[in-house]
């Protein structure tokens, strides 16, 4: 497959147009996150209300994430093979979002479980092609800044959704009303997505002057990068485990646990912008610094009091912000445009698999020894830092070779 650059790019596809495209997709993510993060914040209690056991709730959550990440490999491959980025993205968002309001009609836990897993399937379908389209626009805006801006808008929705649901439940209107109300941001997300599709039918035209890159396979730096990302994912404790610890150890009052999560999501959004801009100036080495900082969250949240737990959640959110923005931005600079759907699919699948495995290990360690859990989390994340520096070195060598060949 040869790499091609469009020679008749429309003149209006400027940096300003690229920024507008990133903002449009960011607004889509804002409404989408408000929809499904709102639903996920009450999914466990809702399943329990319908008669599901704790084992069922855990299986549905774990299986949904595993399927959701595994299918991204297929979605990424299909988007590269067919170039139908918009079609796959639209189908994915439709399944992802419409599953939520239908939860209001679920009279059995089996139906609710199927809808929750379907929501994860929809997210799996739309993420790789959406990220590939974002990568075209971020060539003009700056990779880190573009993905960081998108993540910041995304996290606004992640905070708003659970707060809306909390207000509905507090007013004693019940879970079905909460799920039905989430149809509003779902419709807004799909409407904005259709507007973006109409305004930018060929987002690949946003990336001009694309350099000739090898497309027979991914560069060595990409695979080293995936190894580093796998370590970060494996060492990152999932929030349900952290929340479980807060409740069991009485570190944080039960009513404050969602607020600490909201704090983390707020830090996530700010960190995405900050580290995104820093990435555009400093490149891959910034990820080594992030790994060193975020590794400190585990001893703070699992062995400290309220103040240290709050600081630990801020560091947890900081790491998440970098993971959701800079980790995606870096891939766009390593892989040719026509292979990015597959690259994002492999990246997301590997990230999800090792997150799942790491979470399982930390869950078992929690029942055995908290110090062992903390040590596992810190050591595995710190091991990623030197690998990110190796990636930076490999990319410099590849650029030198490309420069000499040119």
C-alpha positions in Angstrom: 0.0 0.0 0.0 1.4 3.4 -1.0 1.2 6.6 1.0 -0.6 9.3 -0.9 -1.1 13.0 -0.2 -4.0 14.9 -1.6 -2.9 17.5 -4.1 -6.3 19.3 -4.3 -7.1 19.9 -0.7 -9.9 22.5 -0.4 -8.5 25.9 0.6 -10.9 26.3 3.6 -9.3 23.4 5.4 -7.0 25.6 7.5 -5.8 25.5 11.1 -9.0 27.3 12.1 -11.1 24.6 10.4 -9.0 21.9 12.2 -9.7 23.5 15.6 -13.4 23.7 14.8 -13.4 20.0 13.9 -11.7 19.1 17.2 -14.1 21.2 19.2 -17.1 19.6 17.4 -15.9 16.1 18.3 -15.1 17.4 21.8 -18.7 18.6 22.2 -19.9 15.2 20.9 -17.8 13.5 23.6 -19.1 15.9 26.2 -22.7 15.0 25.6 -21.8 11.3 25.1 -19.9 11.1 28.4 -22.7 12.9 30.2 -25.0 10.1 28.9 -23.0 6.9 29.6 -20.9 8.0 32.6 -24.2 9.1 34.2 -25.6 5.6 33.5 -22.5 3.9 34.7 -22.5 5.8 38.0 -25.8 4.0 39.0 -25.5 0.8 36.9 -24.4 -1.4 39.9 -27.2 -0.3 42.2 -29.8 -0.6 39.4 -28.7 -4.2 38.6 -29.0 -5.0 42.2 -32.5 -3.5 42.4 -33.5 -5.7 39.5 -32.3 -8.8 41.4 -28.7 -9.3 40.1 -26.2 -10.8 42.5 -22.8 -9.2 43.3 -21.1 -11.8 41.1 -23.4 -10.8 38.2 -22.6 -7.1 38.7 -18.9 -7.8 38.7 -19.1 -10.1 35.7 -21.2 -7.6 33.6 -18.7 -4.8 34.4 -15.6 -6.8 33.7 -17.0 -8.6 30.6 -18.3 -5.3 29.2 -14.9 -3.7 29.5 -13.1 -6.7 28.1 -15.4 -6.9 25.0 -15.4 -3.1 24.7 -11.6 -3.0 24.4 -11.2 -6.2 22.4 -13.6 -5.1 19.6 -11.5 -2.0 19.1 -9.0 -4.1 17.3 -11.6 -5.1 14.7 -13.1 -1.6 14.5 -9.6 -0.1 13.8 -8.8 -2.7 11.1 -12.2 -2.1 9.4 -11.8 1.6 9.4 -8.4 1.4 7.7 -9.6 -1.2 5.2 -12.8 0.5 4.2 -11.9 4.2 4.9 -15.5 4.6 6.1 -14.5 6.4 9.3 -17.8 8.3 9.6 -20.0 5.3 9.0 -18.3 3.2 11.7 -18.2 6.1 14.1 -21.9 6.9 13.6 -23.0 3.3 14.1 -20.8 3.0 17.2 -22.1 6.2 18.8 -25.7 5.2 18.0 -25.4 1.9 19.8 -23.3 3.4 22.6 -25.8 6.1 23.4 -29.2 4.7 22.7 -28.6 1.7 24.9 -28.7 4.1 27.9 -32.3 5.5 27.8 -33.6 2.0 27.0 -32.3 0.9 30.4 -35.4 2.8 31.8 -37.5 0.0 30.2 -35.5 -2.9 31.4 -37.7 -4.9 33.8 -35.2 -7.7 34.3 -31.5 -7.6 35.2 -30.7 -9.8 32.2 -32.0 -7.1 29.8 -30.3 -4.4 31.7 -27.0 -6.4 31.6 -27.3 -6.9 27.8 -27.9 -3.1 27.3 -24.9 -2.2 29.5 -22.6 -4.6 27.5 -24.1 -3.2 24.3 -23.2 0.3 25.4 -19.5 -0.8 25.8 -19.7 -2.5 22.3 -20.8 0.8 20.8 -18.0 2.6 22.4 -15.5 0.0 21.1 -16.8 0.5 17.5 -16.5 4.3 17.4 -13.3 5.0 19.3 -10.6 3.9 16.8 -12.1 5.6 13.7 -12.9 8.7 15.7 -9.3 8.9 17.0 -8.0 8.5 13.5 -10.1 11.4 12.3 -8.9 13.5 15.3 -5.3 12.7 14.3 -5.8 14.3 10.9 -7.0 17.6 12.5 -4.3 17.6 15.2 -1.6 17.8 12.7 -2.6 21.5 12.4 -3.5 22.2 16.0 -0.6 20.4 17.6 -1.1 16.7 18.5 -1.0 17.1 22.2 -3.1 20.3 22.3 -5.7 18.8 20.0 -6.2 15.6 21.9 -5.9 17.4 25.2 -8.7 19.8 24.2 -10.9 16.9 23.1 -10.2 15.1 26.5 -10.9 18.3 28.5 -14.4 18.7 26.8 -14.9 15.0 27.3 -14.3 15.2 31.0 -16.8 18.1 31.5 -19.4 15.6 30.4 -18.0 12.9 32.7 -18.5 15.3 35.7 -22.0 16.6 34.6 -23.6 13.2 33.9 -23.1 11.7 37.3 -24.2 15.0 39.0 -27.4 15.0 37.0 -28.2 11.4 37.9 -27.3 12.1 41.6 -29.8 15.0 41.6 -32.6 12.8 40.1 -32.0 10.0 42.6 -31.9 12.4 45.5 -35.3 13.8 44.4 -36.6 10.2 44.8 -37.8 10.0 41.2 -36.1 6.6 40.7 -33.6 5.0 38.4 -35.9 4.7 35.3 -36.4 8.5 35.3 -32.7 9.1 35.5 -32.0 6.8 32.5 -34.8 8.3 30.5 -33.5 11.8 31.2 -30.1 10.8 29.8 -31.8 10.5 26.4 -31.4 14.3 26.2 -27.6 14.5 26.1 -27.7 11.3 23.9 -29.7 13.1 21.2 -27.6 16.2 21.5 -24.4 14.1 21.0 -25.8 12.4 17.9 -27.1 15.7 16.5 -23.7 17.3 16.9 -22.0 14.3 15.3 -24.3 14.5 12.3 -23.4 18.2 12.0 -19.7 17.4 12.1 -20.2 14.7 9.4 -22.0 17.2 7.2 -19.4 20.0 7.7 -16.3 17.7 7.4 -17.2 14.8 5.1 -13.4 14.1 4.5 -11.5 14.8 7.7 -8.4 13.2 6.2 -8.1 16.4 4.1 -7.3 18.3 7.3 -3.8 16.8 7.4 -1.8 18.5 4.7 1.7 17.9 3.5 1.8 14.4 5.0 5.3 12.9 4.9 6.0 9.7 3.1 6.0 6.9 5.8 6.4 3.2 5.5 3.1 1.4 5.6 4.2 -2.2 5.4 4.1 -2.4 9.2 4.4 -0.4 12.3 7.8 1.0 13.4 9.8 -0.5 16.2 9.1 2.6 18.4 5.3 1.8 18.2 5.8 -1.6 19.7 8.1 -0.4 22.4 5.5 2.3 23.1 2.8 -0.3 23.5 5.0 -2.2 26.0 5.3 1.0 28.1 1.6 1.8 27.9 0.8 -1.8 29.0 2.9 -1.3 32.1 1.1 2.0 32.9 -2.3 0.4 32.4 -1.4 -2.7 34.5 -0.3 -0.5 37.4 -3.2 1.8 37.4 -5.9 0.9 40.1 -9.4 1.3 38.8 -11.7 3.7 40.7 -14.2 1.0 41.9 -11.3 -0.6 43.9 -10.2 2.7 45.3 -13.8 3.5 46.3 -14.2 0.1 47.8 -11.1 0.8 50.0 -12.4 4.3 51.0 -15.6 2.7 52.2 -14.1 -0.3 53.9 -11.3 1.7 55.7 -13.6 4.7 56.4 -10.9 6.9 55.0 -13.6 9.0 53.2 -17.3 9.5 54.2 -19.5 7.5 51.9 -21.3 10.6 50.6 -18.0 12.2 49.7 -16.6 9.3 47.6 -18.4 10.5 44.4 -17.1 14.0 45.0 -13.6 12.8 45.1 -14.2 11.1 41.8 -15.5 14.4 40.4 -12.3 16.1 41.7 -10.3 13.5 39.9 -12.3 14.1 36.7 -11.7 17.8 37.0 -8.0 17.4 37.3 -8.1 15.0 34.4 -9.5 17.6 32.1 -7.0 20.3 33.2 -4.1 17.9 33.0 -5.1 16.9 29.5 -4.7 20.5 28.3 -1.5 21.1 30.3 0.3 18.0 29.3 -1.0 18.2 25.7 0.6 21.6 25.3 3.8 20.3 27.0 3.9 17.3 24.7 3.8 19.5 21.6 7.0 21.2 22.9 8.9 18.3 24.6 7.6 15.2 22.9 7.6 11.6 24.3 9.9 12.2 27.4 6.9 14.0 29.0 5.3 10.6 29.5 8.2 9.4 31.6 7.6 12.4 33.9 3.9 11.7 34.1 4.6 8.0 35.0 6.9 9.2 37.8 4.2 11.6 39.2 1.1 9.4 38.8 2.9 6.4 40.5 2.6 8.3 43.8 -1.2 8.0 43.9 -1.3 4.4 45.2 0.5 5.0 48.5 -1.6 8.1 49.1 -5.0 6.6 48.4 -4.4 3.2 50.0 -2.5 4.1 53.1 -3.3 7.7 54.0 -6.1 9.7 55.7 -8.6 12.0 54.0 -6.1 14.7 53.1 -3.7 12.3 51.5 -6.6 10.5 49.8 -7.7 13.8 48.2 -4.1 14.4 47.0 -3.9 10.9 45.8 -7.1 11.2 43.7 -5.7 14.4 42.2 -2.6 12.6 41.1 -4.8 9.7 39.9 -6.8 12.2 37.8 -3.6 13.8 36.5 -2.4 10.5 35.2 -5.7 9.7 33.6 -5.7 13.1 31.9 -2.3 12.3 30.3 -3.3 8.8 29.4 -6.5 9.9 27.6 -4.8 12.7 25.7 -1.0 12.4 25.3 -1.0 8.6 24.9 -3.3 8.9 21.9 -1.6 12.0 20.5 1.8 10.2 20.4 0.5 7.5 18.1 -0.5 9.9 15.4 3.2 11.0 15.0 4.5 7.4 14.8 2.1 5.8 12.2 1.2 6.7 8.6 -2.4 8.2 8.2 -3.7 5.1 6.4 -2.7 2.8 9.2 -3.9 4.8 12.2 -7.2 3.1 12.6 -5.5 -0.2 13.1 -2.8 1.5 15.3 -5.5 2.9 17.6 -7.3 -0.4 17.6 -4.3 -2.3 18.7 -3.4 0.4 21.2 -6.8 0.4 22.8 -7.0 -3.4 22.9 -3.7 -3.8 24.6 -4.4 -1.0 27.0 -7.7 -2.5 28.0 -6.3 -6.0 28.3 -3.5 -5.0 30.6 -5.8 -2.7 32.6 -8.1 -5.7 33.1 -5.2 -8.0 34.1 -3.6 -5.4 36.4 -7.0 -4.7 38.1 -7.5 -8.4 38.7 -4.0 -8.7 40.3 -4.5 -5.7 42.5 -8.0 -6.9 43.5 -6.4 -10.2 44.7 -3.5 -8.4 46.4 -6.0 -6.1 48.3 -7.4 -9.2 50.1 -3.8 -10.3 51.0 -1.7 -7.3 51.7 -2.1 -3.6 51.0 1.6 -2.9 51.0 1.9 -5.6 48.3 -0.8 -3.9 46.2 0.9 -0.5 46.6 4.3 -1.9 45.7 2.9 -3.6 42.6 1.2 -0.4 41.4 4.2 1.8 42.0 6.9 -0.5 40.6 4.9 -1.4 37.4 4.2 2.2 36.6 7.8 3.3 37.3 9.0 0.6 35.0 7.2 2.4 32.1 9.3 5.6 32.5 12.6 4.3 31.0 10.7 2.6 28.2 9.2 6.0 27.2 12.7 7.4 27.0 13.7 4.4 24.8 10.8 5.3 22.5 12.0 8.9 22.2 15.4 7.6 21.2 14.0 5.2 18.6 11.9 8.0 17.1 14.9 10.3 16.8 16.9 7.5 15.0 14.0 6.9 12.6 13.7 10.6 11.8 17.5 10.8 11.2 17.3 7.8 8.8 14.3 9.3 7.0 16.1 12.7 6.8 19.2 11.0 5.2 17.0 9.1 2.8 15.2 12.3 1.8 
